[in-house]
Amino acid sequence: MGTTRHLVALLLAAALTPSPGFAAGAPCYRGVNLSGGEYGERDAIYGTNYIYPSEQTIRYFAEKGMTIIRLPFRWERLQPALGGRLDDDELKRMSDTVGLIREQGMAVLLDPHNFGYYDKAQVGTAPASDAAFADFWARLAVEFANQDGVLFGLMNEPYDIKATDWLDAANAAIRAIRAVGARNLILVPGTSWSGAHSWEKDVIGGANGTVMLGVRDPLDFYAYEVHQYLDVDSSGTHATCEGAAAAVEAIVGVTAWLKRNHKRGFLGEFGASTDKDCMSGLTKIYATMSENSDVWLGWSYWAAGEWWPADEPFNVQPGRGAERPQMRLLAASAKTDADACSAVKSKGN
């Protein structure tokens, strides 16, 4: 508890003037992950092995006050051969889904949900070289370049890759995105699952909190994406929340890091069951981000989607019309006044 009080004092002492293109006030991106597009193997059959969210599901979350959908997909299906063109059918499915999300007034965060791999090749190693990763992002960025409300998340939870190597890959992708003229907001994760709890720890090849300060964006229009669960090992695999206090402290710690380094953050994944300690921890995490919206752009809860089992503890997909307790908490946290963040940097800035 002493550590937490010290960090809170740091937050109160720190001040940061909002950067152009970002709103002050409450975090403007408040939403959920709509899971399904990342399911199955690369040759999976659409509608049988994987699915994108329906218009009904998208509308439900818009009506609950969500302002962003994180949209996971599988890199190998969208780009069947490294260095090759994007698959027309898969790209259309994704584009149609983005259109539905935007029609409901929500932003969308594109999320290659590959954990830092293409098939079994780790990003930065042959054949999934930094150049191949950059090529993929150049092709995807062209398709959505400067579309209002479309954000680019470089990669879901890279792991088992040195922080220095991941930084090289991330910077290669950022250069490629900007080279094709895309001014969309880019979210940059760290290695080691991009965990908030380990952000400043040297887990593999340096601490994210040190190494990832080396991100270079010609437009300076990016934010860091972190993930944090509330169970005992921060894995998001347990229904109980013995780690709730540690999770809150982790978010407080990242908040202090963001302020200290004049950076912005986004909590791309977090989730918990309806356990009392879990719900209390979620409430405190929301409060921390809302009270520090000068550095937190927002959050997206994990998860929802038509194919999630009804008994999955973290699930907020409505079942038979019933609103889940976590969804009530999400909706209450979303009911704040905030100007919309810009997802595309204007040419004048």
LUMTI-390852 format. One record per residue (C-alpha): residue number from 1; x negated, z negated, y negated. Coordinates in nm, 2 decimals, padded with zeros to 4 digits. Layout:
BEGIN
     k        x        z        y
   NUM        X        Z        Y
...
END
This chain:
BEGIN
     k        x        z        y
     1    00.00    00.00    00.00
     2   -00.29   -00.07   -00.23
     3   -00.41    00.29   -00.19
     4   -00.06    00.42   -00.28
     5   -00.04    00.21   -00.59
     6   -00.38    00.34   -00.70
     7   -00.28    00.70   -00.65
     8    00.05    00.64   -00.84
     9   -00.15    00.51   -01.13
    10   -00.37    00.82   -01.12
    11   -00.05    01.03   -01.14
    12    00.08    00.85   -01.43
    13   -00.25    00.88   -01.61
    14   -00.29    01.25   -01.54
    15   -00.13    01.52   -01.76
    16   -00.11    01.89   -01.71
    17    00.03    02.15   -01.95
    18    00.25    02.40   -01.74
    19    00.09    02.74   -01.70
    20    00.26    03.05   -01.83
    21    00.53    03.18   -01.59
    22    00.60    02.84   -01.44
    23    00.89    02.62   -01.54
    24    00.87    02.26   -01.65
    25    01.13    02.01   -01.53
    26    01.25    01.96   -01.17
    27    01.09    02.18   -00.90
    28    01.27    02.51   -00.92
    29    01.21    02.62   -00.56
    30    01.42    02.41   -00.33
    31    01.51    02.55    00.01
    32    01.48    02.59    00.38
    33    01.29    02.79    00.64
    34    01.53    03.03    00.82
    35    01.36    03.05    01.16
    36    01.41    03.33    01.41
    37    01.21    03.63    01.30
    38    00.89    03.48    01.44
    39    01.03    03.43    01.79
    40    00.91    03.60    02.11
    41    00.62    03.82    02.19
    42    00.52    04.13    01.99
    43    00.73    04.36    02.22
    44    01.04    04.14    02.20
    45    01.38    04.30    02.17
    46    01.57    04.24    01.85
    47    01.89    04.05    01.90
    48    01.77    03.93    02.24
    49    01.44    03.76    02.19
    50    01.43    03.72    01.81
    51    01.66    03.74    01.52
    52    01.67    03.74    01.14
    53    01.93    03.52    00.96
    54    02.28    03.64    00.92
    55    02.46    03.69    00.58
    56    02.68    03.39    00.68
    57    02.39    03.16    00.72
    58    02.22    03.28    00.41
    59    02.53    03.23    00.21
    60    02.58    02.88    00.35
    61    02.24    02.76    00.21
    62    02.30    02.93   -00.12
    63    02.63    02.74   -00.15
    64    02.44    02.42   -00.08
    65    02.23    02.48   -00.39
    66    01.91    02.61   -00.22
    67    01.70    02.84   -00.44
    68    01.44    02.97   -00.19
    69    01.43    03.08    00.17
    70    01.10    03.08    00.36
    71    01.13    03.38    00.60
    72    00.90    03.36    00.90
    73    00.81    03.68    01.09
    74    00.55    03.80    01.34
    75    00.26    04.00    01.21
    76    00.21    04.20    01.53
    77    00.56    04.33    01.53
    78    00.55    04.43    01.16
    79    00.21    04.60    01.21
    80    00.17    04.69    01.58
    81   -00.19    04.82    01.53
    82   -00.44    04.66    01.30
    83   -00.52    04.90    01.02
    84   -00.21    05.10    01.10
    85    00.12    05.16    00.92
    86    00.40    04.90    00.92
    87    00.67    04.95    01.18
    88    00.97    05.12    01.01
    89    01.24    04.94    01.21
    90    01.09    04.60    01.16
    91    01.02    04.65    00.80
    92    01.38    04.76    00.75
    93    01.51    04.45    00.92
    94    01.29    04.24    00.69
    95    01.38    04.43    00.38
    96    01.75    04.41    00.45
    97    01.72    04.03    00.50
    98    01.53    04.00    00.17
    99    01.81    04.19    00.01
   100    02.08    03.96    00.15
   101    01.88    03.65    00.03
   102    01.84    03.80   -00.32
   103    02.21    03.89   -00.34
   104    02.28    03.52   -00.30
   105    02.06    03.44   -00.59
   106    01.78    03.28   -00.39
   107    01.41    03.37   -00.39
   108    01.23    03.45   -00.07
   109    00.89    03.35    00.06
   110    00.75    03.60    00.31
   111    00.57    03.41    00.59
   112    00.35    03.58    00.86
   113    00.40    03.30    01.10
   114    00.08    03.36    01.30
   115   -00.13    03.04    01.26
   116   -00.43    03.24    01.16
   117   -00.43    03.48    01.46
   118   -00.33    03.84    01.54
   119   -00.25    03.84    01.91
   120   -00.54    03.62    02.04
   121   -00.79    03.73    01.77
   122   -00.86    03.47    01.50
   123   -00.85    03.60    01.14
   124   -01.21    03.67    01.04
   125   -01.32    03.78    01.38
   126   -01.30    04.13    01.54
   127   -01.07    04.30    01.55
   128   -00.87    04.07    01.31
   129   -01.14    04.09    01.05
   130   -01.10    03.99    00.69
   131   -01.07    04.37    00.61
   132   -00.79    04.40    00.87
   133   -00.61    04.10    00.72
   134   -00.65    04.24    00.37
   135   -00.52    04.58    00.49
   136   -00.21    04.42    00.63
   137   -00.14    04.24    00.30
   138   -00.21    04.55    00.10
   139    00.06    04.74    00.30
   140    00.31    04.46    00.28
   141    00.25    04.40   -00.09
   142    00.32    04.77   -00.17
   143    00.66    04.73   -00.01
   144    00.76    04.43   -00.22
   145    00.54    04.47   -00.52
   146    00.68    04.31   -00.84
   147    01.03    04.26   -00.68
   148    01.19    03.98   -00.86
   149    01.22    03.66   -00.65
   150    00.97    03.77   -00.38
   151    00.68    03.54   -00.31
   152    00.39    03.61   -00.07
   153    00.27    03.33    00.17
   154   -00.06    03.45    00.31
   155   -00.03    03.28    00.65
   156    00.15    03.00    00.83
   157   -00.08    02.71    00.93
   158   -00.42    02.86    01.00
   159   -00.60    02.62    01.24
   160   -00.92    02.60    01.43
   161   -01.09    02.81    01.17
   162   -01.36    02.68    00.93
   163   -01.24    02.62    00.58
   164   -01.51    02.84    00.44
   165   -01.42    03.13    00.67
   166   -01.05    03.09    00.59
   167   -01.13    03.10    00.22
   168   -01.31    03.43    00.27
   169   -01.01    03.58    00.45
   170   -00.76    03.44    00.19
   171   -00.97    03.58   -00.10
   172   -00.99    03.92    00.07
   173   -00.61    03.93    00.11
   174   -00.56    03.82   -00.26
   175   -00.79    04.10   -00.38
   176   -00.60    04.35   -00.17
   177   -00.26    04.24   -00.30
   178   -00.37    04.26   -00.66
   179   -00.55    04.59   -00.60
   180   -00.22    04.76   -00.52
   181   -00.07    04.64   -00.84
   182    00.14    04.35   -00.70
   183    00.18    04.06   -00.95
   184    00.39    03.85   -00.71
   185    00.32    03.48   -00.68
   186    00.09    03.41   -00.39
   187    00.10    03.09   -00.19
   188   -00.24    03.00   -00.03
   189   -00.26    02.75    00.27
   190   -00.56    02.57    00.39
   191   -00.70    02.55    00.74
   192   -00.62    02.26    00.98
   193   -00.25    02.35    00.98
   194   -00.26    02.31    00.60
   195   -00.18    01.94    00.64
   196   -00.13    01.74    00.33
   197   -00.25    01.43    00.52
   198   -00.59    01.60    00.58
   199   -00.62    01.80    00.26
   200   -00.93    01.62    00.14
   201   -01.08    01.55    00.48
   202   -01.36    01.75    00.64
   203   -01.18    01.85    00.95
   204   -01.36    02.18    01.03
   205   -01.61    02.35    00.80
   206   -01.54    02.15    00.49
   207   -01.23    01.99    00.33
   208   -00.95    02.21    00.21
   209   -00.95    02.00   -00.11
   210   -01.31    02.11   -00.18
   211   -01.35    02.45   -00.02
   212   -01.01    02.60   -00.13
   213   -01.10    02.54   -00.49
   214   -01.29    02.86   -00.43
   215   -00.97    03.07   -00.43
   216   -01.01    03.36   -00.67
   217   -00.71    03.55   -00.81
   218   -00.76    03.81   -01.08
   219   -00.42    03.71   -01.22
   220   -00.45    03.34   -01.17
   221   -00.10    03.34   -01.03
   222   -00.11    03.14   -00.71
   223   -00.03    02.80   -00.57
   224   -00.14    02.60   -00.27
   225    00.09    02.56    00.03
   226    00.07    02.24    00.23
   227    00.28    02.11    00.52
   228    00.37    01.75    00.61
   229    00.58    01.59    00.88
   230    00.68    01.22    00.90
   231    00.61    01.14    01.27
   232    00.32    00.94    01.40
   233    00.07    01.22    01.41
   234    00.21    01.45    01.14
   235    00.28    01.72    01.40
   236    00.66    01.75    01.36
   237    00.71    01.71    01.73
   238    00.86    01.36    01.75
   239    01.21    01.24    01.65
   240    01.10    00.91    01.51
   241    00.90    00.85    01.19
   242    00.64    00.59    01.24
   243    00.43    00.80    01.00
   244    00.68    00.81    00.72
   245    00.48    00.58    00.49
   246    00.16    00.78    00.56
   247    00.34    01.11    00.49
   248    00.46    00.98    00.15
   249    00.11    00.87    00.07
   250   -00.02    01.21    00.17
   251    00.21    01.39   -00.07
   252    00.11    01.14   -00.34
   253   -00.25    01.21   -00.27
   254   -00.21    01.59   -00.29
   255   -00.01    01.54   -00.61
   256   -00.31    01.36   -00.76
   257   -00.55    01.64   -00.63
   258   -00.33    01.91   -00.79
   259   -00.33    01.72   -01.13
   260   -00.70    01.65   -01.11
   261   -00.78    02.02   -01.05
   262   -00.51    02.17   -01.27
   263   -00.34    02.35   -00.97
   264    00.01    02.40   -00.84
   265    00.15    02.32   -00.50
   266    00.44    02.40   -00.27
   267    00.55    02.20    00.03
   268    00.62    02.48    00.28
   269    00.72    02.28    00.58
   270    00.85    01.92    00.63
   271    01.13    01.78    00.84
   272    01.26    01.48    01.02
   273    01.55    01.35    01.22
   274    01.83    01.13    01.10
   275    01.64    00.82    01.20
   276    01.66    00.56    00.91
   277    01.29    00.56    00.85
   278    01.29    00.94    00.85
   279    01.56    00.97    00.59
   280    01.40    00.71    00.37
   281    01.07    00.89    00.39
   282    01.23    01.22    00.30
   283    01.40    01.07    00.00
   284    01.06    00.93   -00.12
   285    00.89    01.27   -00.07
   286    01.16    01.45   -00.28
   287    01.13    01.18   -00.55
   288    00.75    01.22   -00.57
   289    00.78    01.60   -00.61
   290    01.06    01.58   -00.86
   291    00.87    01.32   -01.07
   292    00.57    01.55   -01.07
   293    00.72    01.89   -01.11
   294    00.44    01.98   -01.35
   295    00.24    02.05   -01.04
   296    00.50    02.09   -00.76
   297    00.67    02.43   -00.76
   298    00.91    02.31   -00.49
   299    00.97    02.28   -00.11
   300    01.12    02.44    00.19
   301    01.25    02.23    00.47
   302    01.18    02.31    00.84
   303    01.42    02.43    00.97
   304    01.74    02.62    01.02
   305    01.85    02.94    01.19
   306    02.13    03.06    01.42
   307    01.93    03.01    01.74
   308    01.82    02.66    01.68
   309    01.95    02.42    01.95
   310    02.22    02.19    01.83
   311    02.03    01.89    01.96
   312    01.71    01.98    01.78
   313    01.64    01.66    01.57
   314    01.52    01.84    01.26
   315    01.79    02.12    01.26
   316    02.00    02.17    00.95
   317    02.18    02.48    01.07
   318    02.55    02.39    01.04
   319    02.71    02.34    01.38
   320    03.09    02.41    01.41
   321    03.11    02.36    01.03
   322    02.96    02.01    01.03
   323    02.70    01.94    00.77
   324    02.40    01.76    00.90
   325    02.28    01.44    00.73
   326    01.95    01.59    00.63
   327    02.14    01.88    00.47
   328    02.33    01.64    00.25
   329    02.01    01.49    00.14
   330    01.86    01.84    00.07
   331    02.17    01.94   -00.13
   332    02.16    01.62   -00.33
   333    01.79    01.68   -00.41
   334    01.86    02.04   -00.51
   335    02.12    01.94   -00.77
   336    01.89    01.92   -01.06
   337    01.86    02.12   -01.38
   338    01.56    02.35   -01.38
   339    01.48    02.69   -01.52
   340    01.39    02.95   -01.26
   341    01.02    02.99   -01.19
   342    00.89    03.34   -01.23
   343    00.79    03.49   -00.89
   344    00.63    03.79   -01.06
   345    00.38    03.76   -01.35
   346    00.46    03.97   -01.65
   347    00.20    04.22   -01.76
   348    00.17    04.05   -02.09
   349    00.04    03.72   -01.94
END
